[in-house]
Amino acid sequence: MIKTDKRTIYVELLEEETPCWRPVEADFVGNELYRITGVKRQDEVWAFSIGDVVKCKMKTFQADDPKLVAIEKIIE
């Protein structure tokens, strides 16, 4: 069995009145890259899709600890 390194990353929600980010499960691919594997709610529009490999960076949300956020889709 192949062991994957599961992480929580944050994907921006589109079509919202204020900036919103959804925590989603992703597999660490390497070198700041993650493959989105989480489950999407039907009523949400995400900036990236399940299965996309995305580059992530750290972002601080208000007084919260920094979180990994998806910033760019990587073409494989």
Secondary structure by P-SEA (a helix, b strand, c coil): ccccbbbbbbbbbcccccbbbbbbbbbbccccbbbbbbbbbcccccccccccbbbbbbbbcccccbbbbbcccccc
